[in-house]
Amino acid sequence: MNWNNWIRQTHRWLSIAFTVTVIVNFVARIWGEPPAWVTYSPLLPLFLLLFSGLYMFVLPYGSRARSGRRAGGQA
């Protein structure tokens, strides 16, 4: 598996982890104020999602620059 596919797969699994931590956070609030580690647990996957998402966002622009094409669509 190449680097880009690995980043995409990691991003998918991080999104699942983030969703689960948010759900756990809401369920824990039903029983009262949860501990701080439960409250802040979604932040780690969220920051990792930010970095992997930004990487995937920039990928098309980097490949366009490597191929010598300009962003305006003119070659």
Secondary structure, DSSP 8 states (H G I E B T S, - for coil): --HHHHHHHHHHHHHHHHHHHHHHHHHHHHTSS--HHHHHTTHHHHHHHHHHHHHHHHHHHHHHHHHT--TTS--
